[in-house]
Amino acid sequence: MYKELAQYYDLIYHWKDYKVESSTIKDLIKKYKKSGGENLLDVGCGTGMHLKYFKHDFSCTGIDINKEMVEVAKSKVADVNFEQGDMIDFNLKTEFDVILCLFSSIGYVKSYDNLEKTIMNFASHLKKGGVLIVEPWFTKSTYWVGVPGMTTYNGEDVKIARLNTTKIEGDLSVMEMHYLIAERNEDIKHFVDIHELGLFEIDKTLEYMEKANFKSEFLKDGLMKERGLFIGVKL
């Protein structure tokens, strides 16, 4: 995913207000965090756009499974440590005061088994009193099946159209995404990307967080419509 598209990622999601989202997250960190430090890890950090707004208040590390996305992040955001790794089993050999997993990145672990392993891995990298904030993907009841989607970017030198279909297979949402990209003085490019994300139920996620020694809760009003936020404080 996003290997060839990494350079276009921030154009595709040009509508996303990272500054406002980061401000909301900072308020939640202030409310819930009990540990004394300011070390922050952004898991599934993508191109590092949230970290752009966290780095002035925290000592920041970003990690993403996609090498190309990490390279874009390094080129865009200074004074942040970026690593490549899988959220299920990365090992940074240190603990943080804040761990974030935003923009529904958690859905890419796909299965409940992997979700449990991921939450346990987060717990192992978090200090006592540290806070975990996870923005989930949809549940089965909130996911829009069969509805076509379209996103466009209309720049002077780059035009992008992304269309997708949606379906459910077991506990997975499956989106087939087609991208048409037109750039000045270049041929039109066509990419096809299949995105599979786990449709995890709220109660089950909270159960895994409790098992990983978090005092946890689900906030219905999150950063994006019908996604919410999970908050966990490590006991």
SELO-766326 format. One line per 2 residues: number of its first residue (from 1); for each residue y, z, x of N, C-alpha, C. Coordinates in nm, 4 decimals. Last residue first. Example, Ala and Ser with C-alpha at 12.3 -4.5 7.8 and 13.67 -1.06 7.14 Angstrom:
BEGIN
2 = -0.2250:0.7080:1.2850:-0.1060:0.7140:1.3670:0.0030:0.7870:1.2900  -0.5690:0.7800:1.3190:-0.4500:0.7800:1.2300:-0.3300:0.7800:1.3200 $
end
This chain:
BEGIN
235 = 0.1136:3.3977:-0.1838:0.1001:3.5436:-0.1860:0.0471:3.5979:-0.0542  0.3412:3.1377:-0.2052:0.2192:3.1865:-0.1412:0.2184:3.3385:-0.1346 $
233 = 0.4424:3.0025:-0.5040:0.4838:3.0909:-0.3961:0.3586:3.1514:-0.3376  0.4880:2.6871:-0.6540:0.3946:2.7895:-0.6096:0.4535:2.8711:-0.4957 $
231 = 0.5569:2.4742:-0.9188:0.6160:2.5643:-0.8202:0.5113:2.6690:-0.7831  0.5537:2.1441:-1.0321:0.4748:2.2633:-1.0052:0.5444:2.3429:-0.8951 $
229 = 0.7465:1.9719:-1.2729:0.7327:2.0195:-1.1357:0.6403:2.1398:-1.1322  0.7647:1.6642:-1.4743:0.7707:1.8073:-1.4495:0.7608:1.8410:-1.3020 $
227 = 0.7351:1.4195:-1.6128:0.6515:1.4494:-1.4966:0.6492:1.5987:-1.4657  0.9067:1.3329:-1.8150:0.7664:1.3591:-1.8485:0.6762:1.3831:-1.7277 $
225 = 1.1489:1.1932:-1.6032:1.1028:1.2135:-1.7395:0.9516:1.2285:-1.7466  1.2073:1.3747:-1.2983:1.1920:1.2500:-1.3726:1.1271:1.2784:-1.5072 $
223 = 1.2298:1.6374:-1.2174:1.3252:1.5399:-1.1641:1.3239:1.4101:-1.2434  1.1582:1.8435:-1.4986:1.1581:1.8214:-1.3553:1.2644:1.7224:-1.3131 $
221 = 1.0722:2.0548:-1.7344:1.1897:1.9740:-1.7000:1.1971:1.9613:-1.5484  0.8448:2.2173:-1.7110:0.8384:2.0941:-1.7896:0.9531:1.9995:-1.7566 $
219 = 0.7058:2.3678:-1.4435:0.8337:2.3491:-1.5095:0.8321:2.2151:-1.5816  0.4411:2.5857:-1.3992:0.4777:2.4463:-1.4232:0.6092:2.4423:-1.4980 $
217 = 0.3593:2.8171:-1.1341:0.4020:2.7844:-1.2697:0.4376:2.6366:-1.2773  0.1873:3.0657:-0.9315:0.2331:2.9310:-0.9656:0.2774:2.9195:-1.1107 $
215 = 0.1166:3.2150:-0.6457:0.1685:3.2517:-0.7765:0.2400:3.1282:-0.8271  -0.1647:3.1001:-0.4617:-0.0262:3.0806:-0.5026:0.0000:3.1529:-0.6342 $
213 = -0.4272:3.0848:-0.3625:-0.3459:3.2043:-0.3402:-0.1968:3.1800:-0.3608  -0.5816:2.8800:-0.4470:-0.5308:2.8697:-0.3105:-0.4323:2.9820:-0.2764 $
211 = -0.6179:2.9430:-0.7123:-0.7327:2.9581:-0.6224:-0.6893:2.9549:-0.4761  -0.3702:2.8632:-0.8101:-0.4058:3.0060:-0.8138:-0.5206:3.0340:-0.7166 $
209 = -0.4023:2.5875:-0.7741:-0.2970:2.6587:-0.7026:-0.3246:2.8088:-0.6996  -0.6108:2.5308:-0.9490:-0.6301:2.5089:-0.8055:-0.5254:2.5828:-0.7239 $
207 = -0.4788:2.5929:-1.1901:-0.6014:2.6648:-1.1518:-0.6262:2.6514:-1.0017  -0.2790:2.4016:-1.1965:-0.2417:2.5423:-1.1830:-0.3620:2.6273:-1.1403 $
205 = -0.4456:2.1778:-1.2376:-0.3654:2.1881:-1.1159:-0.3230:2.3323:-1.0910  -0.5447:2.2394:-1.4915:-0.6375:2.2268:-1.3790:-0.5626:2.2389:-1.2467 $
203 = -0.3154:2.2339:-1.6512:-0.3924:2.3579:-1.6378:-0.4852:2.3540:-1.5172  -0.2353:1.9599:-1.6304:-0.1512:2.0689:-1.5812:-0.2320:2.1951:-1.5560 $
201 = -0.4558:1.7030:-1.5109:-0.4067:1.7895:-1.6172:-0.3349:1.9118:-1.5590  -0.3926:1.3997:-1.3464:-0.4362:1.5385:-1.3359:-0.3727:1.6242:-1.4447 $
199 = -0.4788:1.1058:-1.2798:-0.4143:1.1649:-1.3969:-0.4636:1.3090:-1.4086  -0.4305:0.9546:-0.9622:-0.5045:1.0462:-1.0471:-0.4198:1.1007:-1.1603 $
197 = -0.3600:0.6104:-0.9177:-0.3159:0.7489:-0.9093:-0.3941:0.8347:-1.0079  -0.3512:0.3094:-0.7568:-0.4402:0.3974:-0.8334:-0.3965:0.5419:-0.8105 $
195 = -0.2075:-0.0011:-0.7362:-0.1809:0.1415:-0.7210:-0.2725:0.2203:-0.8150  -0.2247:-0.2970:-0.5669:-0.2931:-0.2183:-0.6697:-0.2692:-0.0706:-0.6411 $
193 = -0.0052:-0.5637:-0.5153:-0.0408:-0.4288:-0.4744:-0.1101:-0.3588:-0.5916  0.0868:-0.8731:-0.3905:0.0155:-0.8039:-0.4985:-0.0335:-0.6700:-0.4440 $
191 = 0.3735:-1.0721:-0.3161:0.2788:-0.9682:-0.2780:0.2123:-0.9123:-0.4033  0.5351:-1.3543:-0.2107:0.4648:-1.2962:-0.3254:0.3618:-1.1974:-0.2729 $
189 = 0.8509:-1.4840:-0.1073:0.7276:-1.4132:-0.0762:0.6678:-1.3546:-0.2037  1.0227:-1.7897:-0.0590:0.9918:-1.6785:-0.1488:0.8562:-1.6187:-0.1124 $
187 = 1.1529:-1.8598:0.2688:1.0705:-1.8943:0.1538:1.0464:-1.7696:0.0687  1.5003:-1.8007:0.3620:1.3564:-1.7826:0.3785:1.2833:-1.8279:0.2528 $
185 = 1.7763:-1.7891:0.3318:1.7220:-1.8807:0.4324:1.5727:-1.8612:0.4594  1.7685:-1.4709:0.1893:1.8527:-1.5812:0.2353:1.7834:-1.6591:0.3476 $
183 = 1.4717:-1.4042:0.0023:1.5719:-1.3676:0.1011:1.6467:-1.4917:0.1474  1.2869:-1.2867:-0.2660:1.3622:-1.4018:-0.2158:1.4708:-1.3508:-0.1217 $
181 = 0.9838:-1.1761:-0.3760:1.0967:-1.1403:-0.2908:1.1596:-1.2672:-0.2352  0.7884:-1.0450:-0.6249:0.8491:-1.1689:-0.5778:0.9757:-1.1309:-0.5017 $
179 = 0.5006:-0.8550:-0.6726:0.6355:-0.8583:-0.6188:0.6734:-1.0009:-0.5807  0.2965:-0.6942:-0.9015:0.3284:-0.8222:-0.8381:0.4753:-0.8217:-0.7978 $
177 = 0.0575:-0.4435:-0.9394:0.1987:-0.4755:-0.9210:0.2147:-0.6075:-0.8466  -0.1435:-0.2796:-1.1520:-0.1421:-0.3992:-1.0687:0.0015:-0.4469:-1.0604 $
175 = -0.2335:0.0485:-1.1757:-0.1211:-0.0432:-1.1938:-0.1359:-0.1603:-1.0969  -0.4235:0.2874:-1.3281:-0.4300:0.1705:-1.2401:-0.3150:0.0771:-1.2745 $
173 = -0.5041:0.6259:-1.3277:-0.4151:0.5229:-1.3798:-0.4159:0.4090:-1.2782  -0.8182:0.7893:-1.3567:-0.7224:0.7141:-1.2765:-0.6313:0.6277:-1.3625 $
171 = -1.0323:0.9029:-1.4742:-0.9165:0.9890:-1.4539:-0.8090:0.9214:-1.3692  -1.1287:0.6037:-1.6177:-1.1694:0.7416:-1.5939:-1.0488:0.8323:-1.5869 $
169 = -0.8704:0.4047:-1.5976:-1.0125:0.3965:-1.5650:-1.0587:0.5365:-1.5274  -0.6060:0.2649:-1.7792:-0.6731:0.3869:-1.7358:-0.8203:0.3568:-1.7103 $
167 = -0.3281:0.0461:-1.6933:-0.4511:0.0795:-1.7652:-0.5081:0.2087:-1.7083  -0.0536:-0.1809:-1.6811:-0.1047:-0.0442:-1.6721:-0.2343:-0.0286:-1.7508 $
165 = 0.1253:-0.4196:-1.4736:0.0475:-0.3848:-1.5912:-0.0103:-0.2447:-1.5719  0.4501:-0.5155:-1.3446:0.3209:-0.4490:-1.3372:0.2578:-0.4308:-1.4742 $
163 = 0.6794:-0.6765:-1.1258:0.6197:-0.6631:-1.2587:0.4828:-0.5983:-1.2451  0.9744:-0.6959:-0.9511:0.8413:-0.6339:-0.9520:0.7955:-0.6197:-1.0959 $
161 = 1.1873:-0.8921:-0.7641:1.1366:-0.8670:-0.8994:0.9959:-0.8093:-0.8877  1.4711:-0.9082:-0.5582:1.3340:-0.8603:-0.5756:1.3036:-0.8432:-0.7234 $
159 = 1.6715:-1.0691:-0.3229:1.6430:-1.0522:-0.4651:1.4960:-1.0120:-0.4785  1.9127:-1.0458:-0.0701:1.7741:-1.0188:-0.1091:1.7667:-1.0020:-0.2597 $
157 = 2.1792:-1.0903:-0.0378:2.0891:-1.1584:0.0545:1.9421:-1.1401:0.0203  2.2950:-0.9493:-0.2507:2.3486:-1.0788:-0.2102:2.2494:-1.1584:-0.1276 $
155 = 2.0493:-0.8078:-0.4833:2.1447:-0.8036:-0.3739:2.1949:-0.9427:-0.3381  1.9027:-0.6876:-0.7212:1.9833:-0.8085:-0.7170:2.0919:-0.7973:-0.6099 $
153 = 1.5867:-0.5910:-0.8156:1.6961:-0.5616:-0.7235:1.7718:-0.6911:-0.7011  1.3938:-0.4682:-1.0939:1.4581:-0.5750:-1.0181:1.5626:-0.5175:-0.9231 $
151 = 1.0902:-0.4023:-1.2595:1.2005:-0.3490:-1.1808:1.2609:-0.4640:-1.1025  0.8882:-0.3650:-1.5444:0.9628:-0.4549:-1.4572:1.0762:-0.3800:-1.3892 $
149 = 0.5677:-0.3342:-1.7111:0.6875:-0.2790:-1.6495:0.7565:-0.3819:-1.5618  0.3827:-0.3229:-2.0199:0.4264:-0.3922:-1.8977:0.5542:-0.3299:-1.8440 $
147 = 0.1511:-0.0918:-2.1345:0.2925:-0.1295:-2.1417:0.3330:-0.2002:-2.0125  -0.1055:0.0053:-2.1158:-0.0859:-0.1284:-2.1685:0.0569:-0.1764:-2.1754 $
145 = -0.0203:0.3460:-2.1490:-0.1258:0.2468:-2.1289:-0.0877:0.1138:-2.1920  0.1603:0.5788:-2.0054:0.1843:0.4671:-2.0961:0.0839:0.3544:-2.0691 $
143 = 0.0704:0.9230:-2.0073:0.0718:0.7944:-1.9379:0.0799:0.6789:-2.0382  0.0361:1.1581:-2.1396:0.1737:1.1108:-2.1232:0.1821:0.9735:-2.0572 $
141 = -0.2344:1.2147:-2.1428:-0.1647:1.2080:-2.2720:-0.0226:1.1540:-2.2598  -0.3082:1.2269:-1.8751:-0.3612:1.1189:-1.9599:-0.2808:1.1035:-2.0888 $
139 = -0.0058:1.2989:-1.6896:-0.1358:1.3355:-1.7437:-0.1843:1.2193:-1.8303  0.1623:1.1472:-1.4030:0.1448:1.1774:-1.5444:0.0066:1.2362:-1.5736 $
137 = 0.2207:1.3235:-1.0947:0.2131:1.2000:-1.1715:0.1893:1.2408:-1.3163  0.4326:1.6057:-0.9956:0.3075:1.5359:-1.0269:0.3294:1.3968:-1.0848 $
135 = 0.5830:1.7454:-0.7310:0.6183:1.6639:-0.8474:0.4970:1.5784:-0.8829  0.5674:2.0646:-0.6033:0.4937:1.9390:-0.6197:0.5411:1.8699:-0.7466 $
133 = 0.6522:2.2985:-0.3725:0.7052:2.2281:-0.4893:0.6404:2.0904:-0.4949  0.5920:2.6159:-0.2411:0.5388:2.4803:-0.2553:0.5952:2.4195:-0.3834 $
131 = 0.7376:2.8559:-0.0301:0.7320:2.7917:-0.1609:0.6781:2.6491:-0.1485  0.6329:3.1644:0.1323:0.6850:3.0285:0.1317:0.6631:2.9628:-0.0033 $
129 = 0.4992:3.3987:0.1307:0.6307:3.3985:0.0678:0.6966:3.2620:0.0673  0.3411:3.3123:0.4271:0.3419:3.4051:0.3157:0.4840:3.4146:0.2610 $
127 = 0.3785:2.9621:0.5065:0.3910:3.1040:0.5370:0.3776:3.1877:0.4099  0.1495:2.6913:0.4903:0.2639:2.7609:0.4325:0.2632:2.9089:0.4706 $
125 = -0.0764:2.5535:0.5499:0.0421:2.5214:0.6289:0.1662:2.5967:0.5811  -0.2618:2.6303:0.3649:-0.2896:2.6650:0.5050:-0.1711:2.6367:0.5961 $
123 = -0.1582:2.5139:0.1343:-0.1566:2.6597:0.1480:-0.1760:2.7014:0.2934  -0.2184:2.2433:0.1801:-0.0795:2.2875:0.1713:-0.0697:2.4379:0.1969 $
121 = -0.4957:2.2644:0.1639:-0.4339:2.2254:0.2910:-0.2862:2.2635:0.2934  -0.5274:2.3272:-0.1033:-0.5735:2.4232:-0.0031:-0.5107:2.3929:0.1322 $
119 = -0.4305:2.0880:-0.2089:-0.3573:2.2115:-0.2358:-0.3987:2.3210:-0.1382  -0.6337:1.9149:-0.1134:-0.4936:1.8959:-0.0741:-0.4133:2.0229:-0.0940 $
117 = -0.8642:2.0038:-0.2414:-0.8568:2.0072:-0.0949:-0.7128:1.9982:-0.0468  -0.7896:1.9480:-0.5084:-0.8164:2.0858:-0.4663:-0.8067:2.0993:-0.3146 $
115 = -0.7695:1.6685:-0.4924:-0.6534:1.7489:-0.5306:-0.6717:1.8934:-0.4858  -1.0297:1.5914:-0.4363:-0.9279:1.5734:-0.3340:-0.8014:1.6536:-0.3641 $
113 = -1.1392:1.6604:-0.6854:-1.1937:1.7181:-0.5619:-1.0914:1.7081:-0.4502  -0.9984:1.4957:-0.8592:-0.9787:1.6403:-0.8665:-1.0301:1.7085:-0.7404 $
111 = -0.8644:1.1989:-0.6960:-0.9701:1.2756:-0.7631:-0.9364:1.4243:-0.7661  -0.6086:1.0848:-0.5914:-0.6969:1.0187:-0.6885:-0.7931:1.1098:-0.7642 $
109 = -0.4039:1.1073:-0.4199:-0.5311:1.1655:-0.3754:-0.6440:1.1286:-0.4710  -0.1832:1.0038:-0.5473:-0.2599:0.9127:-0.4632:-0.3849:0.9760:-0.4027 $
107 = -0.0453:1.2066:-0.6745:-0.1380:1.1257:-0.7534:-0.2278:1.0370:-0.6690  0.1389:1.3060:-0.4951:0.0129:1.3789:-0.5107:-0.0904:1.2969:-0.5881 $
105 = 0.3704:1.1601:-0.5316:0.2798:1.1221:-0.4219:0.1432:1.1878:-0.4353  0.5725:1.1966:-0.7196:0.4336:1.1789:-0.7668:0.3361:1.1351:-0.6585 $
103 = 0.8049:1.2686:-0.5856:0.7907:1.1315:-0.6358:0.6444:1.0970:-0.6672  0.6885:1.5120:-0.3352:0.7713:1.4610:-0.4438:0.7355:1.3184:-0.4832 $
101 = 0.6154:1.7926:-0.2088:0.5372:1.6708:-0.2305:0.5949:1.6058:-0.3564  0.7170:2.0342:0.0321:0.7481:1.9488:-0.0819:0.6504:1.8332:-0.0876 $
99 = 0.7166:2.3572:0.1480:0.6422:2.2311:0.1476:0.6747:2.1581:0.0184  0.8805:2.5953:0.3415:0.8895:2.5089:0.2236:0.7999:2.3876:0.2458 $
97 = 0.8100:2.7189:0.5717:0.8652:2.8030:0.4644:0.8723:2.7277:0.3324  0.5039:2.6460:0.7505:0.6370:2.6142:0.7017:0.6797:2.7143:0.5954 $
95 = 0.3085:2.6590:1.0509:0.3339:2.6971:0.9127:0.4805:2.6729:0.8778  0.0943:2.4405:1.2471:0.2093:2.5303:1.2298:0.2246:2.5616:1.0820 $
93 = -0.0793:2.2264:1.2754:-0.0958:2.3455:1.3593:0.0281:2.4344:1.3602  -0.1027:2.0088:1.1176:0.0142:2.0125:1.2051:0.0179:2.1374:1.2927 $
91 = -0.3341:1.8193:0.9886:-0.3286:1.9507:1.0542:-0.2150:1.9497:1.1554  -0.4394:1.6613:0.6803:-0.3564:1.6678:0.8004:-0.3580:1.8091:0.8581 $
89 = -0.5985:1.6166:0.4516:-0.6570:1.6860:0.5669:-0.5695:1.6874:0.6918  -0.4505:1.5090:0.2407:-0.5744:1.5815:0.2116:-0.6178:1.6673:0.3295 $
87 = -0.2405:1.3601:0.3372:-0.2118:1.4918:0.2812:-0.3373:1.5738:0.2545  -0.2748:1.2063:0.6485:-0.3225:1.2093:0.5107:-0.3020:1.3489:0.4547 $
85 = -0.0049:1.0985:0.8657:-0.1227:1.1774:0.8323:-0.1521:1.1725:0.6836  0.2470:1.0785:1.1083:0.1579:1.0042:1.0203:0.0349:1.0899:0.9923 $
83 = 0.5694:1.2401:1.1168:0.4300:1.2283:1.1583:0.3551:1.1386:1.0601  0.8981:1.3090:1.2313:0.8110:1.2353:1.1400:0.6720:1.2189:1.2006 $
81 = 1.1610:1.5306:1.2405:1.0336:1.4977:1.3034:0.9439:1.4289:1.2011  1.5022:1.4445:1.2409:1.3861:1.4880:1.1623:1.2605:1.4446:1.2371 $
79 = 1.7239:1.3238:1.3559:1.7099:1.4703:1.3634:1.6035:1.5249:1.2692  1.7853:1.0435:1.1310:1.7823:1.1095:1.2616:1.7606:1.2599:1.2458 $
77 = 1.6520:0.7981:0.9425:1.6893:0.9396:0.9344:1.6726:1.0050:1.0704  1.5769:0.5329:0.9946:1.6835:0.5609:0.8976:1.7366:0.7029:0.9041 $
75 = 1.3660:0.5145:1.1679:1.4826:0.4304:1.1954:1.6027:0.4657:1.1064  1.1801:0.6825:1.0536:1.2332:0.7155:1.1860:1.3606:0.6373:1.2158 $
73 = 1.1229:0.5357:0.8204:1.1879:0.6673:0.8121:1.2522:0.7056:0.9450  0.9891:0.3153:0.9282:1.1165:0.2953:0.8579:1.1935:0.4271:0.8514 $
71 = 0.7637:0.4489:1.0278:0.8526:0.3781:1.1205:0.9886:0.3511:1.0566  0.6508:0.5424:0.7914:0.6966:0.6385:0.8912:0.7938:0.5723:0.9885 $
69 = 0.5766:0.3002:0.6756:0.6786:0.3822:0.6105:0.7358:0.4849:0.7089  0.3762:0.2195:0.8539:0.4966:0.1381:0.8390:0.6103:0.2158:0.7739 $
67 = 0.1790:0.4156:0.8161:0.2462:0.4022:0.9456:0.3769:0.3249:0.9343  0.1253:0.6280:0.5554:0.1539:0.4882:0.5854:0.2362:0.4766:0.7134 $
65 = 0.1101:0.8918:0.4999:-0.0134:0.8248:0.5406:0.0118:0.6844:0.5938  0.3610:1.1094:0.6302:0.3199:1.0071:0.5350:0.1966:0.9371:0.5899 $
63 = 0.5861:1.3798:0.6696:0.4551:1.3214:0.6998:0.4174:1.2228:0.5903  0.8645:1.5347:0.8248:0.8111:1.4490:0.7195:0.6781:1.3911:0.7626 $
61 = 1.0411:1.8334:0.8796:0.9327:1.7447:0.9224:0.8900:1.6624:0.8021  1.3460:2.0073:0.9543:1.2621:1.9225:0.8691:1.1560:1.8432:0.9447 $
59 = 1.5133:2.2911:0.9024:1.4493:2.2212:1.0131:1.3349:2.1408:0.9530  1.7787:2.2651:0.6584:1.6461:2.3056:0.7028:1.6082:2.2333:0.8316 $
57 = 2.0248:2.1622:0.6023:1.9995:2.3001:0.5601:1.8673:2.3547:0.6126  2.0271:1.9045:0.6853:2.1423:1.9864:0.7228:2.1227:2.1337:0.6876 $
55 = 1.8021:1.7840:0.5758:1.8029:1.8120:0.7198:1.9208:1.8976:0.7646  1.8053:1.7079:0.3118:1.7556:1.8419:0.3441:1.7830:1.8813:0.4889 $
53 = 1.8866:1.4488:0.2915:1.9716:1.5499:0.2281:1.9238:1.6924:0.2527  1.6890:1.3118:0.4235:1.8279:1.2829:0.4598:1.9215:1.3900:0.4070 $
51 = 1.4651:1.3710:0.2804:1.4929:1.4487:0.4008:1.6339:1.4249:0.4536  1.4641:1.1737:0.0850:1.4927:1.3119:0.0454:1.5337:1.3936:0.1680 $
49 = 1.4051:0.9503:0.2517:1.5344:0.9578:0.1830:1.5667:1.0962:0.1278  1.1832:0.8723:0.4012:1.2601:0.9894:0.4429:1.3896:1.0132:0.3683 $
47 = 1.0151:0.6790:0.3128:1.1176:0.6378:0.4084:1.2147:0.7510:0.4442  0.7542:0.9077:0.2575:0.8010:0.7703:0.2441:0.9016:0.7341:0.3514 $
45 = 0.6418:1.1602:0.2544:0.7879:1.1509:0.2673:0.8411:1.0091:0.2522  0.4143:1.3090:0.2055:0.4341:1.1833:0.1348:0.5816:1.1479:0.1366 $
43 = 0.5756:1.6187:0.2342:0.4470:1.5479:0.2392:0.4551:1.4245:0.1504  0.8015:1.7756:0.4228:0.7975:1.6825:0.3097:0.6722:1.5973:0.3240 $
41 = 0.8615:2.1029:0.5211:0.7723:1.9876:0.5362:0.7741:1.9057:0.4081  1.0910:2.3173:0.6829:1.0552:2.2414:0.5623:0.9675:2.1220:0.5982 $
39 = 1.1985:2.6332:0.7778:1.1197:2.5166:0.8185:1.0630:2.4465:0.6954  1.3434:2.8679:0.7706:1.4009:2.7487:0.7074:1.3276:2.6216:0.7520 $
37 = 1.2271:3.2099:0.6944:1.2612:3.0950:0.7769:1.3148:2.9770:0.6974  1.1411:3.4193:0.5303:1.2725:3.4271:0.5920:1.3170:3.3042:0.6682 $
35 = 1.0005:3.3805:0.1953:0.9900:3.3887:0.3408:1.1287:3.3759:0.4024  1.0503:3.3283:-0.0679:1.0552:3.4678:-0.0262:1.0469:3.4825:0.1255 $
33 = 1.1841:3.0950:-0.2960:1.1345:3.1212:-0.1605:1.1552:3.2666:-0.1212  1.3065:3.0608:-0.5517:1.1668:3.1019:-0.5406:1.1235:3.1453:-0.3998 $
31 = 1.5812:2.9920:-0.5345:1.5336:3.0825:-0.6389:1.3966:3.1417:-0.6067  1.5978:2.8106:-0.3258:1.6760:2.9342:-0.3184:1.6232:3.0379:-0.4180 $
29 = 1.4366:2.6078:-0.4341:1.3961:2.6760:-0.3107:1.4679:2.8109:-0.3002  1.5964:2.5295:-0.6494:1.4649:2.5897:-0.6747:1.4137:2.6644:-0.5518 $
27 = 1.8137:2.4208:-0.5142:1.8347:2.5343:-0.6053:1.7029:2.6058:-0.6333  1.6858:2.2090:-0.3834:1.7465:2.3172:-0.3045:1.7697:2.4411:-0.3906 $
25 = 1.6219:2.0464:-0.6018:1.5140:2.1107:-0.5260:1.5690:2.2266:-0.4424  1.8784:1.9584:-0.6757:1.7959:2.0345:-0.7706:1.6865:2.1118:-0.6979 $
23 = 1.9444:1.8177:-0.4431:2.0262:1.9322:-0.4838:1.9494:2.0212:-0.5810  1.7571:1.6131:-0.4533:1.7514:1.7096:-0.3437:1.8324:1.8341:-0.3754 $
21 = 1.8459:1.4701:-0.6786:1.7141:1.5338:-0.6787:1.7053:1.6418:-0.5718  2.0958:1.3798:-0.5821:2.0902:1.4703:-0.6975:1.9560:1.5435:-0.7015 $
19 = 2.0035:1.2156:-0.3688:2.0995:1.3236:-0.3455:2.0948:1.4267:-0.4581  1.8394:1.0214:-0.4789:1.7800:1.1221:-0.3907:1.8740:1.2408:-0.3695 $
17 = 1.8125:0.8517:-0.7407:1.9220:0.9315:-0.6872:1.8657:1.0480:-0.6053  1.6943:0.5216:-0.7604:1.6571:0.6627:-0.7488:1.7682:0.7419:-0.6797 $
15 = 1.7448:0.2537:-0.7582:1.7960:0.3302:-0.8710:1.7743:0.4808:-0.8560  1.6043:0.1384:-0.5524:1.7482:0.1582:-0.5336:1.8096:0.2451:-0.6431 $
13 = 1.3385:0.0797:-0.5006:1.3723:0.2053:-0.5684:1.5208:0.2403:-0.5514  1.3574:-0.1610:-0.3632:1.2785:-0.1562:-0.4869:1.3165:-0.0325:-0.5689 $
11 = 1.4962:-0.0747:-0.1399:1.5607:-0.1689:-0.2315:1.4892:-0.1674:-0.3666  1.3147:0.0853:-0.0137:1.4377:0.1477:-0.0632:1.5196:0.0538:-0.1517 $
9 = 1.1111:-0.1074:0.0514:1.0850:0.0065:-0.0372:1.2144:0.0630:-0.0972  1.1110:-0.3110:0.2302:1.1821:-0.3349:0.1039:1.1796:-0.2139:0.0109 $
7 = 0.9560:-0.2318:0.4397:1.0955:-0.2655:0.4696:1.1791:-0.2869:0.3431  0.7062:-0.2056:0.3156:0.7783:-0.0868:0.3604:0.9258:-0.1155:0.3835 $
5 = 0.5470:-0.4195:0.2496:0.6608:-0.3911:0.1611:0.7456:-0.2730:0.2073  0.3324:-0.4325:0.4106:0.4312:-0.5395:0.4246:0.5592:-0.5079:0.3480 $
3 = 0.2427:-0.1726:0.3113:0.2453:-0.2101:0.4518:0.3493:-0.3188:0.4758  0.2181:-0.0799:0.0500:0.3518:-0.0825:0.1096:0.3537:-0.1217:0.2572 $
1 = -0.1198:0.0000:0.0832:0.0000:0.0000:0.0000:0.1243:0.0000:0.0863 $
end
